[in-house]
Amino acid sequence: KLIYLFDIGCLEIDTYNGRDLWNFKAVSQNQEANDKISKIIVENSTRLPRTGSVYVMTSGNSGPKLSRVGNAGVDLERENYTEEVISEFNHVISDLQTDNPCGRVIILEGQPGTGKSYLIRAVCKAIQSATFIIIQPSMVSSLATPGLIQALINKKQDNPDAPIILIIEDADSALVTRGADNSDSIASLLNLSDGILGILLDNRIICSTNAVQTDIDPAIVRAGRLCR
């Protein structure tokens, strides 16, 4: 927050944490000064483009909260990928921006060093209207807890028209065939993608994994749930 004091009044400039929004408040007994300041603000203010702004889940005084960590978006280095990958990437970008996606889960599968993380960063750059949230793999099983759900609801209320895109890197444990050690993770992923809660929040989930496709739980890759 910045406050400028003048002989005839003051100007307060406040930023909303991590939301690329500014609030201007001019206070003066001089109406002409108020009108001039308002005109200057309107004529010179623009909404800055969001180029891959991402959040992470952190602990706050009142429970889990989302904290902005920076901009992760980059332009896609198309020559580093096959034509098939580029085609699928183009479909994903289009689908993530629709109200009725063909699926709410996207899986990037490949060996380490094949460009999965860079592809995710390119998604962040290509879709400026979304809210991107990085979820650590160890947190996936607890995503459905009330505190984390409330954090997602709060973020949705901040920007109701923006889809929430959860990014889970190295998500092997949440994707491989269901067992005693990962059933909670898979259940959370399914509920937050195309379950009732996932649909109401307009969640989408991008996972990267080293697991081969044959190892992925059939419930995750079924038609209508898996985008690509």
C-alpha positions as CSV (number, residue, x, y, z in Angstrom):
1,K,0.0,0.0,0.0
2,L,1.3,3.5,-0.9
3,I,-0.1,6.8,0.4
4,Y,0.8,10.1,-1.1
5,L,0.1,13.3,0.9
6,F,-0.5,16.6,-0.8
7,D,-1.5,20.1,0.4
8,I,-5.0,19.5,-0.9
9,G,-5.5,15.9,0.0
10,C,-4.1,12.4,-0.3
11,L,-4.0,9.5,-2.8
12,E,-4.0,5.9,-1.6
13,I,-2.8,3.1,-3.9
14,D,-3.5,-0.5,-2.8
15,T,-2.7,-3.8,-4.5
16,Y,-4.7,-7.0,-4.0
17,N,-2.3,-9.7,-3.1
18,G,-1.4,-11.7,-6.2
19,R,-4.4,-10.7,-8.2
20,D,-2.9,-8.1,-10.7
21,L,-5.6,-5.6,-9.4
22,W,-5.1,-2.1,-8.1
23,N,-7.3,0.0,-6.0
24,F,-7.0,3.8,-6.1
25,K,-8.6,6.1,-3.6
26,A,-8.4,9.9,-3.8
27,V,-9.5,12.0,-0.8
28,S,-9.7,15.8,-1.1
29,Q,-12.0,18.6,-0.3
30,N,-11.2,20.0,-3.7
31,Q,-13.6,18.4,-6.1
32,E,-11.7,19.6,-9.2
33,A,-8.6,17.8,-7.9
34,N,-10.7,14.6,-7.3
35,D,-12.1,14.7,-10.8
36,K,-8.6,15.3,-12.4
37,I,-7.1,12.4,-10.5
38,S,-10.0,10.1,-11.4
39,K,-9.6,11.0,-15.1
40,I,-5.9,10.4,-15.0
41,I,-6.4,6.9,-13.4
42,V,-9.0,5.9,-15.9
43,E,-7.0,7.1,-19.0
44,N,-3.8,5.5,-17.9
45,S,-4.8,2.3,-16.2
46,T,-4.7,-1.1,-17.9
47,R,-5.1,-4.6,-16.6
48,L,-1.7,-6.2,-16.9
49,P,-1.7,-9.5,-18.8
50,R,-1.3,-12.6,-16.6
51,T,1.6,-14.5,-18.1
52,G,1.7,-17.7,-16.1
53,S,1.0,-16.5,-12.6
54,V,1.0,-19.5,-10.3
55,Y,0.1,-20.1,-6.6
56,V,1.0,-22.8,-4.1
57,M,-0.8,-24.0,-1.0
58,T,0.7,-22.7,2.2
59,S,-0.2,-22.6,5.9
60,G,-1.8,-19.4,7.3
61,N,-3.0,-18.3,10.7
62,S,-6.5,-19.5,9.8
63,G,-5.5,-22.6,7.9
64,P,-4.3,-23.4,4.4
65,K,-4.2,-20.5,2.0
66,L,-3.0,-19.9,-1.6
67,S,0.1,-17.8,-2.0
68,R,1.3,-16.3,-5.2
69,V,4.9,-17.4,-6.1
70,G,5.5,-15.7,-9.4
71,N,5.1,-16.2,-13.2
72,A,6.0,-19.5,-14.7
73,G,4.8,-19.0,-18.2
74,V,7.1,-19.3,-21.2
75,D,6.6,-19.5,-25.0
76,L,6.5,-23.1,-26.3
77,E,9.7,-24.2,-28.1
78,R,7.7,-26.0,-30.8
79,E,10.8,-27.4,-32.5
80,N,11.6,-29.4,-29.4
81,Y,8.5,-31.6,-29.7
82,T,7.0,-33.9,-32.3
83,E,4.1,-32.9,-34.5
84,E,1.8,-35.2,-32.5
85,V,2.7,-33.5,-29.2
86,I,2.2,-30.1,-30.8
87,S,-1.2,-31.2,-32.1
88,E,-2.2,-32.5,-28.7
89,F,-0.9,-29.3,-27.0
90,N,-3.1,-27.2,-29.3
91,H,-6.1,-29.2,-28.4
92,V,-5.4,-28.9,-24.7
93,I,-5.1,-25.1,-24.9
94,S,-8.4,-24.9,-26.7
95,D,-10.1,-27.3,-24.3
96,L,-8.9,-25.7,-21.2
97,Q,-10.6,-22.4,-22.3
98,T,-14.0,-24.0,-22.9
99,D,-16.9,-24.2,-20.5
100,N,-17.6,-27.8,-21.5
101,P,-14.2,-29.6,-21.9
102,C,-13.9,-33.0,-23.4
103,G,-12.1,-34.0,-20.2
104,R,-10.8,-32.3,-17.0
105,V,-7.6,-34.4,-16.6
106,I,-4.5,-34.0,-18.7
107,I,-1.5,-36.4,-18.3
108,L,2.0,-35.7,-19.6
109,E,3.9,-39.0,-19.7
110,G,7.5,-39.3,-20.5
111,Q,11.0,-40.1,-19.3
112,P,12.9,-37.4,-17.2
113,G,14.3,-34.7,-19.4
114,T,11.8,-35.0,-22.2
115,G,10.2,-31.5,-21.6
116,K,7.1,-32.2,-19.5
117,S,7.7,-29.3,-17.1
118,Y,8.4,-26.9,-20.0
119,L,5.2,-28.0,-21.7
120,I,3.3,-27.1,-18.5
121,R,4.9,-23.7,-18.4
122,A,3.9,-23.1,-22.0
123,V,0.3,-23.9,-21.0
124,C,0.6,-21.3,-18.2
125,K,1.7,-18.7,-20.8
126,A,-0.9,-19.6,-23.4
127,I,-3.9,-19.3,-21.0
128,Q,-4.0,-16.0,-19.3
129,S,-7.5,-16.2,-17.9
130,A,-6.9,-19.3,-15.6
131,T,-5.8,-19.6,-12.0
132,F,-2.8,-22.0,-11.8
133,I,-2.1,-23.8,-8.5
134,I,0.9,-26.1,-8.0
135,I,0.0,-29.0,-5.8
136,Q,2.8,-31.1,-4.3
137,P,2.3,-34.9,-4.8
138,S,2.3,-35.5,-1.1
139,M,-0.7,-33.2,-0.7
140,V,-2.9,-34.9,-3.3
141,S,-4.5,-37.4,-0.8
142,S,-5.5,-34.5,1.5
143,L,-7.0,-32.2,-1.2
144,A,-10.5,-33.0,-0.2
145,T,-10.0,-31.8,3.4
146,P,-12.2,-28.8,4.5
147,G,-9.3,-26.4,4.8
148,L,-7.9,-27.0,1.4
149,I,-11.3,-27.0,-0.2
150,Q,-12.0,-23.6,1.4
151,A,-8.8,-22.2,0.0
152,L,-9.9,-23.3,-3.5
153,I,-13.4,-21.8,-2.9
154,N,-11.9,-18.5,-1.8
155,K,-9.7,-18.3,-4.9
156,K,-12.7,-19.1,-7.1
157,Q,-14.7,-16.3,-5.5
158,D,-11.8,-13.9,-6.3
159,N,-12.1,-14.7,-10.0
160,P,-15.4,-16.5,-10.7
161,D,-15.0,-16.7,-14.5
162,A,-11.5,-18.2,-14.4
163,P,-11.0,-22.0,-14.4
164,I,-8.8,-23.4,-11.7
165,I,-6.0,-25.5,-13.1
166,L,-4.2,-27.7,-10.6
167,I,-0.7,-28.7,-11.6
168,I,0.7,-31.9,-10.1
169,E,4.3,-32.8,-11.2
170,D,5.7,-36.2,-10.6
171,A,2.2,-37.4,-9.9
172,D,2.9,-41.1,-10.2
173,S,1.4,-42.1,-6.8
174,A,-1.9,-40.4,-7.7
175,L,-2.1,-42.0,-11.1
176,V,-0.9,-45.6,-11.0
177,T,-3.3,-48.5,-10.4
178,R,-5.2,-48.1,-7.2
179,G,-3.8,-49.8,-4.1
180,A,-3.9,-49.5,-0.3
181,D,-1.2,-46.9,-0.4
182,N,-2.7,-44.5,-3.0
183,S,-6.5,-45.0,-3.0
184,D,-7.0,-41.6,-1.2
185,S,-4.9,-39.8,-3.7
186,I,-6.8,-41.2,-6.7
187,A,-10.2,-40.5,-5.0
188,S,-9.2,-36.9,-4.4
189,L,-8.0,-36.4,-8.0
190,L,-11.2,-37.9,-9.4
191,N,-13.4,-35.8,-7.1
192,L,-11.6,-32.5,-7.8
193,S,-11.6,-33.1,-11.6
194,D,-15.0,-34.2,-12.8
195,G,-16.7,-34.9,-9.5
196,I,-19.5,-32.5,-8.4
197,L,-17.0,-30.3,-6.5
198,G,-14.6,-30.2,-9.4
199,I,-17.3,-29.2,-11.9
200,L,-18.7,-26.5,-9.6
201,L,-15.2,-25.0,-9.1
202,D,-14.5,-25.6,-12.8
203,N,-11.3,-27.4,-11.9
204,R,-8.9,-28.9,-14.5
205,I,-5.9,-31.0,-13.5
206,I,-2.5,-31.3,-15.3
207,C,-0.3,-34.2,-14.1
208,S,3.2,-35.2,-15.2
209,T,4.4,-38.7,-14.6
210,N,7.2,-41.1,-15.5
211,A,4.7,-44.0,-15.3
212,V,3.8,-45.7,-18.6
213,Q,0.2,-45.5,-19.8
214,T,-0.5,-49.2,-19.0
215,D,0.3,-48.5,-15.3
216,I,-2.3,-45.7,-15.0
217,D,-5.5,-46.5,-13.1
218,P,-8.4,-47.2,-15.6
219,A,-10.7,-44.8,-13.8
220,I,-8.5,-41.8,-14.6
221,V,-8.2,-42.4,-18.3
222,R,-11.8,-43.2,-19.0
223,A,-13.6,-41.3,-21.8
224,G,-15.1,-38.0,-20.6
225,R,-12.6,-37.6,-17.8
226,L,-9.3,-37.7,-19.7
227,C,-8.8,-34.8,-22.1
228,R,-5.4,-35.9,-23.5
